Amino acid sequence: GTAASGIVASGTAATSPAAAPIVAAPVTAAPVATKPLPVQCAAAGADCRTSRCCQQAGAKCFEKNAQWASCMPSCVSGIHANDTFKDPWSCRVLWSKEQVRSDWAHARKRAQKVLQGLEGSQKMSLLQGASGGNGYAGYVNMQYTIDGAQALTMNDGPQGFNTYQEKLRGTSTQFPALLSVAASFDPETSRQYAEAVVEEFVTKGSNVMLGPDVEVTRATLTGRSFETISGEDPFLGSQLVQPFVIAVQEKGVISTVKHWLDNNQEIYRQTMNVEVGDRAQHEIYMPVFKAAFDAGAAAVMCSYNKVYGEHACQNSHLLKKLLREDLNFQGFVMSDWGATHNGTASVLGGLDVEMPEGKHIGHISEKFWTDSRLKPAVDDMATHVLTSMYYVGQFDGRFPVKGMLPKYGAIDQDATSEAHRLVARTTIEDSAVLIKNLGVLPLQTKGLKIAMVGHFCDQLEDKQYKQGSVWSGGGSGYVFTDKGTTPLKSMKAQIQDAASIDFSEDASAASTADVAVICAAAHGEEGWDRANFSLPEAKELIAAVRVLNSKVKVVVIAAVPGAVTTDWVDGADAALLMFMPGEQVGPAVARLLTGVAQPSGRLPVSFPMLLEKRFTKKQYPGECTGAKKWCEHLIANFSEDVLVGYRWNDANLVPSAYPFGFGLSYTTMLLKDFDVQCSGGSMKIAFKVANTGVYPGAAVPQVYVGFPSLAPVLRQLRGFKKVRLASGQEALVEFELGPEDWSYFDVGLQRWVSATQKGEQVTVSVGTSSVDFAFTREVACGSADQVSIRRVLA
C-alpha cells in the first residue's frame, strides 16, 4: 500500500501538521511470521554478523565488511596477513545484549576470585581517590597493593582530554560539544567522534573517561546543556550513547556516564533538591542511562543534587533500586568531585568510589568490627570496581596498549593529529543546523564582495567568560587549544575567487558588500545557568547592516550552547546554527558557506518563541523561602512530569519557533511510497527518500509513535535515520518497531506496560521534525492472530 508523499523544501520554516493534512490509504497486513529461533552465539573464527555474540569468553564480534564478521579477542583495522581474501577489516564491534550480559558474568567471576585473596586495606584502595595522580582529574591507586592491577587514571571529558594546565595547551583536540553529536542525529558520527576522543585518552595515559554526559535537557538554560549527547529526547540519546560507549571501552578505557540522576540545572547544584515522579524518571530521565548500560558502560557518576531530599551519592533508592534493580547496572558508581557527604551512609546507600579523595569513605575501616553491615557492603563495592576493570580488558592488555612508549601513556604527550582534527571538523558539518535559507547559501563566491561582520568572526577567546571560550563552553569539559582558526581566517584561506573579503567588528564592512556574514555567539558554562535565551548582538548587527546597505544579503552564523530565541531570524536571509563547535569552527564555516560541505544537523532541542513561559517558579529554577529567585536550598519540582521538550509544546498546543528535529538542506528531499506491515506483534515501516534538488545532501526521516496511555504526551520519537543522497538519487528507508516502542511506565503497577496488550491502537507518524509529518497511520500490532491497520484522517 502507498500513501501520499510529503515534500521537505529548503528555505522554509516548520509548518503545523494540521495545516496540510495527509490522508494515508489503507494498507494490507503481511502474513503472520513464525516465532524466531533463539540466537546461537558464534564459535571462534566463525561468522557472527547475525548473532552478534561469541561463545568464547573475552572475544568480541568484529566486523570485516558488510558480508563478514568474526569472533576474536582483539582486532586491528586494515588487511590481515593470514586472510585468504585481502579485504581490509573495519574492526567495528557488533554487539548484542546477550554478549554484554555474558561478558559481565565472566568478568564478575574473575573479580570475585581475586577478591577472596584481598585484605581489607587492599579492598579500601579500590574505593577512594588518592593524591599523586600526576595531573589527572582523578586517581585511584591500587597498583601497588593488588597484583596485576593498574591505577585508575580518570579524566575529563567526553569533548576532548582536558589537561587542566596552560603549559599543555594544544596537546589535545578541542572537539565540538556533545550537543553537536546530538544534533548530528547519526550514530556513526557518535562512534567516529568517540573513537577519536578515546585515542587521545590512550595517548595521554587515562583509562577512565569521565563521560559522556547523557542528561535529557529539561530546562535549556542550564549551564551545561551543551554537554549532553541526548538533547531533549531520551530515544535520541539512547541511540547515540551506545556506539559512543562501545568505541571508548574497546580501547580498554572505562566510560563513565553521568550524572545520575536528575542533574538538570547548575544553579546551587550541590545543595538543591529535586522532586520528580516515577513515570518521568523511567520514561524521560533513566532511558539513556539504560541504553548505555545495555551497551556495557562500566561506570556511572552520581550527581551533586539531592533527589527526594537525599544526596544522590548516598541515596539508596537511586543507587540500589533504580540503578541496580531496575536497570541491572553491573559496573561501579563513583561520586562527582566532592559529592560525598557521609561515609557510612554512602557505603550503605550504594556508592562504590569516593572522588577525588576518601575524605569520608576512607574513615570507615575502623567501623568494620562494630557495624556488621559494612564488610559485605565493602566487598560488593570492591567487586564492582574489579569487575569493571576486567570487563573492559584492563587486566588483559587492552589498556595499556602493548608496545606503547611510555607504557601507560603520559599526560604531557601531544595526542592531536590531522585525523582527529578531521573528525572534529566533520562533526561540526554533520551537526550544523540550517534554520533559514532564502536561496543565499551555498555562496557563489566568484566575484562576490563578502563582509565578515562582528568581533567573533575574528576571535577565539573572550576574557569576559569565566570559563571556556567563544566557540567552546566552559567547565570541566573544556579543552585548552592553540590550534583554533577563526571564521575570517578560514574564509580568506579557502575562498580565492571572491572580489573581496573584508572584516569589521561593527557593520561598516557591509556598506558595499554583496553578502554580509554576521558571527554571533551565546555562552554556557558549568556552575551557573544562563540568564536568558538571547543571542547577543545578532539583532543589533543585522539592523545596522540593513541601514547601511539595503540590498546586501545577510547570513548569520551562530554558536549556541542550547536553545536561543530567534526573533533576529526575520532580518536575515539565511541562518546556520552550531552547538559549541570547538577549534575547527573556521574551516567548517568556510566549507559550509561555500557548499563544499552541506549542513545536515537537526535541532536536538526545541527553540522557543520569544514569550514562551514553560515553567512556574516552583518548577524552575525552584522554590525558595521569601522572594529570592535563587537560594542555597532550592527545591525544583518536576511537576510537568513527562512533558519535557517538544512533548510539552505538543500537549499545551504551544508551537516552538523551530521544533525538535527540524533542519533544512541546500537541496530538496521527497518522502514517498509509504508502506506499513504488522507481523507477530511487530511493525515494519518502509518508504523511499529521493533527493530532487541540485545539491547533495542528507535527509533525516523521523518516526514518532503515540497511543492513548501515553497521555498527556501526544507522540514521541522512536526512530530516525540519516540518509545521504547525491542529486537525483533515492534510497529505501526501513524501520522496525516492537512492544518497547509503544510501552509506558505504569506508576500503579510499577512496571512497563504495552499499550497493545490493553487493546490500544498505535498511531505512527513519519516526518522531518516533531511537528512536520508526511505520513500518519493508526495501527494495531498487538497480537499475532489479529492485525489491523486503518486510515487516520488528519
C-alpha angles and dihedrals in degrees: 000000000000135000137201111287127236127221125216106202126196118241096031131111126229118291131204114257089227091060094068109022118200117205114206122215121236116275126210115233120241122243114279112267122228119248110275119246119249114274115258114211116232126252123237110294093009125121110271102176092112101039097033089202136092134220094214115085112243095017123119133200106253121190122229098178140317091296104043143037129165140200111248138149091240141353136213115204116240134046116335115220096224095050118118090210112049098219119134121253117235089199091208108160114241107203141183134190088246091058092048092051091048093049092049092050091051092047092049092053090053092047093050091052091053092045092060090067098046127105121221093260091053091052091049091054088065095054105058142045119250139203122254097060095151094236101315119132091242137013130192107185115200097130094102095045103041118053113240095008125123127209117265106242106194125194145171134275157030092204093061137310110300107213092186087210127102091210089062094051111141097020091106131041121256098224124191116275119272089251084069089059088051090051091053090068084205127118089197091059088051092051095048091045092051092046091055094045094048092049087062090049090054092049090048092050098244116141098179120059114202094219179205104339107219106172114140107238110248102162109027093203089072109124095237099045089118091062101063124098090202105061107193098321129078095205092053090051093045093056093047101042096058099064088042094055094044093050092050097047094044085073092055092257118132113235114218113202113204156247111004110218146008093329093155104142137035102213109107088344093161095059107022124107129221126209113195135162125246095245093055091048093053100037102035115017105031106043098079090051089049091052090051091050091047086057090051105262103179102203140031129194119222116220137242098242129087121244119201088356096303128102109257094234093058097032108121093190090058098037102037109021103035100026105036104024103033100033099027093227110187103184133074132286118225125188123241110252106292094356094122115096107168127025100209094042091050094048092049092039096059108267115140107183129027116211144239090003137347096261091146108013091046090069100055097082094090090055094061093094097046102040113055091193095066104064097057089042092053090048090054092048093050090046091054092053095046092044091055092050091051092045094059092041101251091141091046103057099265088117123055096038112244112256093010116146121241087034097231098027121250133248093230094057117113102244098177125108141170088253091057092047088052090054090049092051096045090048089057091050093046091050103039109116120214106206099170136019124164093186095288098112135103093041118234093217103185108116091351122146106220126191121197106206130192131041093261090068087074102025134089102170131045120193092203089072114087090205134017130008141263096285100028131056121241134247138058091333094057118115122207110228139176094183100078122124125202122233090245094054093046094047090054092046097048103036113068103159102056119114089231144341111205132176137208134162089222127042096274097102089062095060094098100016129120092210130022116202109200117200115207133169140187121199138222132179143174119271100032136052123234115265095224146348098258126130100220119234096357098109094040094050093047091051092047092050091050091052092053097042121015093184099052119112111233123214119182121206109194130186110200135176092213139321119355133179114262107203086124091065092080090069095050130081092209136009129194123187129204126185105228094309101193131210099339094059094113100055091041093052092050092049093046096048093049097044096246083121127025123224106241105167127119128208110271090191132038115254111225131229113251096260099033113144108196103161140042116224090257090056098045135043086356142245125299132180112259123004098311119130092206130030140164095257106039118174111210111197112203089203091147082076111185095358096104125146115335090359087070093049093050096047095046095041090237111142121218120230085236118005132227111278094023123139137138131221136212086245136045125254130201124205111202149149098044120194131179124192129182123201133163094345096312131101130219121198121192133177141143130254117204129189102222096172135084099252131066113250149148129260121202108199112192131203120213125188130201136176135166097262090054089072135159081034111075098198141342137205114265103159144019138164133189109226117190115202137177119225109290094013125124134190139195113242122198134185129185119203130188142179094295088062093060100036129108134191111260106211094197094051092035092223143086116275128196113232092213091057085062090052095253124151119237120222113210121192129186120200150119101272140003090283107027112082131175094183136026127178136169112223138182111207098154104120139023095236102043118047126161137171122191138182121267119207112214 
